[in-house]
Amino acid sequence: MVNLSKTLRNMAIMLAASAWMGGAASAQDTMLTLTNSITEAEILLTEDGIMALDQVVMNTTNEFVDEMTAFGGPLARDVVALLGGGAGDTVVLTAVNDYSIEVPVQDFIDYDVVFAHSTNGDRLSTRDKGPIWVVYPMSDNPELRDPTYNARMIWQLVSVEIK
């Protein structure tokens, strides 16, 4: 269940940050584009907008790292909640190279999936799976150690569309 007051607070923070910085984010400043195909809402999140969201650190391993790694960033469910009501049951995650995958919204409810912008405290560069890497908590949930979930751990994320 989405915490509406927390979502509204996060939206207010992003609007205030946008106003303080002189208006809406330009396409050039956008780190992540959020689109709701149902309501036709679109949000352009800058790095500051992403950092204004509640941040978590999740320690986990996966087949793409050699050891237990601390992934930092907002929870996927909090990012998707910014799109408000009328939400669908599927999100399409798209990377900078146009790779995309459909993911059930239920994943973000059932698991603490992180839109990671850092590993072990270091910001992710585009060369190292950044600016955002979708990471599942595999160490805490053995059922996630499956090719289905590995395919959903998209890196170089630039777009989230809910439908």
N, C-alpha and C positions, 0 to 999 in steps of 0.2 A: 504494500500500500504506500502511496506517495504521501509524504508529509507536506501538506499544502502550505502551512505557515513557513516552513523552512524553504520551500520552493519560492514563495513570494519574497522572502528576505533575500535570497540569492539573486532573484531578478532585480530587486531594488538596488542591490550592491552593483550589479553590472550596469544598470541604467545610470546610476550615479557616477560610476567610473567613466562611462562613455561620455556623459555630459561634462565631466571634469576635463576629459581629454579633448574636448572640442567637437563632440558629435558622435555619430555612428561610426562604426569600424569601416574602414575601406577594404576592398577586396585584397589589397596588398598587405594590410595589417592582420587579416583574418587567419587564425590558426585552425579553426574548426567551424564548418558550416553545419548548422542544424536545420533540418527541414521537416515539417509535418505535412505530409501529402494530403491528409484528411482536412485539416483546417487551413492549409496553405500558409501557415506561419513559417517564417524563416528568421533565424538568429545567427548573426556572424559573431563568433567569439574570438576575441584577441587573446594573446597570452595573458594580459592583465585580467581579462574576464574569466579565463580558466583558473587563474591563481586566486581569484576572489571567491571561488567556490570552496566548500569545505574540502580539505585535503586529508588523505589517509596514506599510510604506509603499509604495504602488504609484503610480508616475507614469504616467498615461495620459490619453487624450482619449476622448470618446464624443459622441454626438449631443446629449447633455443639458448639456454644459459648453462654454464658449467657447474654452478654451485647455487646455494641458497642466495637469493637476491632480494633486496628491498626495493620494491616498486612504489613510487610516489605519484599521487595525482588524485583527482576527484573520482568518486564512485560513478560508474556508468549510469546507474539508476538516477543519480542526482542530475547528471547532464541531460538525460532524456526527459526528465521531469520538467525541465525548463520550457519544453514545448507545450506544456499545459494539457488541457482537456481534449477529448476527442482522439486520444491516442489509439493507435492501432496495436496489433499484437506482434508485429515484425519490424525490425530495423534493418536497413541496408547500410553496411559500413563500407566506405570506399577509401582506398589509399591514393596517394599522390600519383601512382602509375596506373590508375583506373581499375586496379583489381578491386572487386567488391564481393561481398558475401552477405547473405541474409541470415539474421540471428533472431531467434525468438526473444521478445521483450522479457519473457519469463526467466530467461537466464540471468538478467540483471536484477530481478526480484529475488530469485532463489540463491544467488551467489554474489559475493562482494567483488564483482568484476571492476577493475580499475582502468581508467583511461590514463595510463602512466606517462608522465612527462620526464621522469627521472628514474635512474637506477642507482642504488647505493649513494643517493644524494647528488649525483651528477646528472645534469640535464641531458636528455637524449638529443643527439643531432640527427639530421636527415640521414647521414651515413650510418648511424647506429640505431635504426628503427624508429627514429623520432620524426616529427616532433611529438607524436602521441602513439603509444603502443597499447592495444587492448590486451589486458592480461587477466587470466582467470586464476583463482586461488587453488591451484592444483595440489599443493602439498597438504592442504586441509581437507580436500575433497577427492579421494581416490577415483571416484566415478568420472571425474573430469579428465583423467589421463587416458584420453581416447582421441583417435584421429579427427573425430567430429569437432571436438573442442579445440584441438590444435589449429584446425583450419580457421576457426573464429578468432584466433589471436592475431588479428591483422595489425601490421605496423605501418608507419607513415600515414596514419589516419588523418584524413582531411575533411570527411563528410559523413554525417549521420542523418539518415532519412527514415522517419517513422511512417509506416503505412499499414 
